[in-house]
Amino acid sequence: MWACWYGQAGGDGVCYTGKPILYDTGDLIDDYYVDPELRNDQQLLFLLTATSQGVERIELIPLLISYMQVNRASGAAFDEIAERIRSLSAEMGTEIEREGDRLVIEVGE
């Protein structure tokens, strides 16, 4: 399993066309100033499950940063993060589904 995060919730979306392209990753703890438009307090943690055959599953865990604490997003914050990443990713042909407290991109056969 491999993990990375977005510097802002969904930055430019996720593109999956045989291999994952994760845009705008970095700066998980970025709460020194919250930009009201970029919402850099809303983040995504990615968990990629891979085998020797390649990536099988990508899980996205929405996070909310407040007062130097990283917590799982819930309620309206979760919905806002989910809608943003779904919309941006759909523009690149990638479908993201909700599965409990996370978002999922199924890429296996």
C-alpha positions as CSV (number, residue, x, y, z in Angstrom):
1,M,0.0,0.0,0.0
2,W,1.3,3.5,-0.9
3,A,0.0,6.7,0.6
4,C,0.1,10.3,-0.5
5,W,-2.0,13.4,0.0
6,Y,-3.4,16.4,-1.8
7,G,-2.2,19.9,-1.0
8,Q,-5.8,21.0,-1.3
9,A,-8.9,18.9,-1.6
10,G,-8.9,17.6,-5.1
11,G,-6.5,20.1,-6.6
12,D,-7.0,19.1,-10.2
13,G,-8.7,15.7,-9.7
14,V,-7.6,12.2,-10.4
15,C,-7.0,10.7,-13.8
16,Y,-6.9,6.9,-14.2
17,T,-6.2,5.5,-17.6
18,G,-4.3,2.3,-16.9
19,K,-2.1,4.1,-14.4
20,P,-3.0,6.6,-11.7
21,I,-2.1,10.3,-12.1
22,L,-2.5,12.1,-8.8
23,Y,-2.3,15.9,-9.4
24,D,-1.3,18.5,-6.8
25,T,0.0,16.2,-4.1
26,G,2.0,17.6,-1.1
27,D,1.7,19.9,1.9
28,L,-0.7,17.8,4.0
29,I,-0.3,20.2,7.0
30,D,-1.1,23.5,5.4
31,D,-3.2,25.4,8.0
32,Y,-1.2,28.5,8.4
33,Y,-3.7,30.4,6.3
34,V,-7.0,29.0,4.9
35,D,-7.8,30.3,1.5
36,P,-11.6,30.6,1.4
37,E,-11.6,29.7,-2.3
38,L,-9.0,27.0,-2.4
39,R,-10.0,25.5,0.9
40,N,-6.5,24.2,1.7
41,D,-7.8,23.0,5.1
42,Q,-9.7,20.3,3.2
43,Q,-7.3,17.5,2.1
44,L,-7.3,14.0,0.8
45,L,-5.1,11.1,1.9
46,F,-4.7,8.5,-0.8
47,L,-4.1,4.8,-0.2
48,L,-3.1,2.8,-3.2
49,T,-3.3,-1.0,-3.2
50,A,-0.9,-2.5,-5.7
51,T,0.4,-5.9,-6.7
52,S,3.0,-7.0,-9.2
53,Q,0.2,-6.6,-11.8
54,G,-0.3,-2.9,-11.0
55,V,-2.7,-0.7,-9.0
56,E,-5.9,-2.5,-8.0
57,R,-7.7,0.0,-5.8
58,I,-7.4,3.7,-4.9
59,E,-9.0,4.9,-1.6
60,L,-9.4,8.6,-0.9
61,I,-9.9,9.6,2.7
62,P,-11.2,13.1,3.1
63,L,-9.4,15.1,5.9
64,L,-10.1,18.4,7.6
65,I,-7.3,20.4,9.2
66,S,-8.0,22.8,12.0
67,Y,-5.7,24.2,14.7
68,M,-2.7,22.0,13.6
69,Q,-4.8,18.8,13.8
70,V,-5.6,16.5,11.0
71,N,-8.9,14.7,11.4
72,R,-11.2,12.7,9.1
73,A,-13.8,15.0,7.5
74,S,-17.4,14.3,8.2
75,G,-20.8,15.8,7.5
76,A,-20.8,18.8,5.2
77,A,-17.0,19.0,5.0
78,F,-16.9,15.4,3.8
79,D,-19.6,16.1,1.2
80,E,-17.9,19.2,0.0
81,I,-14.5,17.4,-0.5
82,A,-16.2,14.4,-2.1
83,E,-18.2,16.6,-4.6
84,R,-15.1,18.6,-5.6
85,I,-12.9,15.6,-6.2
86,R,-15.7,13.7,-8.0
87,S,-16.4,16.6,-10.3
88,L,-12.8,17.4,-11.1
89,S,-12.0,13.7,-11.7
90,A,-15.1,13.1,-13.8
91,E,-13.8,15.7,-16.2
92,M,-10.9,13.3,-16.9
93,G,-13.1,10.2,-17.1
94,T,-12.5,8.9,-13.6
95,E,-15.4,7.7,-11.5
96,I,-15.2,7.9,-7.7
97,E,-17.7,6.2,-5.5
98,R,-18.4,6.6,-1.8
99,E,-17.8,3.6,0.4
100,G,-18.5,4.3,4.1
101,D,-16.1,6.9,5.4
102,R,-13.9,7.1,2.2
103,L,-14.1,7.4,-1.5
104,V,-13.0,4.7,-3.8
105,I,-11.7,4.3,-7.4
106,E,-12.0,0.7,-8.4
107,V,-9.3,0.0,-11.1
108,G,-8.9,-3.8,-10.9
109,E,-10.5,-6.1,-13.4
